[in-house]
């Protein structure tokens, strides 16, 4: 059988092309795995940041609510003091009115 350089070149080229395709495909799979891992890490980081921000907002709202409640308690105490003083003034007027007769 006579050696044909064209057939040998074709076979060698086909083997090289096939091996190049296999190497590219393996590299593509590894790159996809790395990208998906990075995307998952970024998504987890964003979720953690969003949860942390929400907790900050929730705690801020709780502090605002506590401050408002404290403010209303102080206002209620002042109204109680005013009510007591007005009752004393009313009692004084009633007493002074009855003694004038």
Beta strands, then each sheet from edge to edge (+ up, - down):
end
